[in-house]
């Protein structure tokens, strides 16, 4: 099976902590969920491990729809990672 390529978008504090707004990530064939994707990113260590340590502080959208850690990740998906947003 071929690798999955996903476009990852980072917003707000995550963009600041990681120092980038987006990237294309090639994932091993066994990475097929949002949770597995975040684990791969966290395994980079350093700022990645720190920024993504607490999954409750990271919201996810897959192809512009809110998603959970169990949601599937497929080739060419656009995955947005952002902190919880509060309003007033």
Rosetta blueprint (number, residue, H / E / L):
1 X L
2 X L
3 X L
4 X E
5 X E
6 X E
7 X E
8 X E
9 X E
10 X E
11 X L
12 X L
13 X H
14 X H
15 X H
16 X H
17 X H
18 X H
19 X L
20 X L
21 X L
22 X E
23 X E
24 X E
25 X E
26 X E
27 X E
28 X L
29 X L
30 X L
31 X L
32 X L
33 X E
34 X H
35 X H
36 X H
37 X H
38 X H
39 X H
40 X H
41 X H
42 X H
43 X L
44 X L
45 X L
46 X H
47 X H
48 X H
49 X H
50 X H
51 X H
52 X L
53 X L
54 X L
55 X H
56 X H
57 X H
58 X L
59 X E
60 X E
61 X E
62 X E
63 X L
64 X L
65 X E
66 X E
67 X E
68 X L
69 X L
70 X L
71 X L
72 X E
73 X L
74 X L
75 X L
76 X L
77 X L
78 X E
79 X E
80 X E
81 X E
82 X E
83 X L
84 X L
85 X L
86 X L
87 X L
88 X L
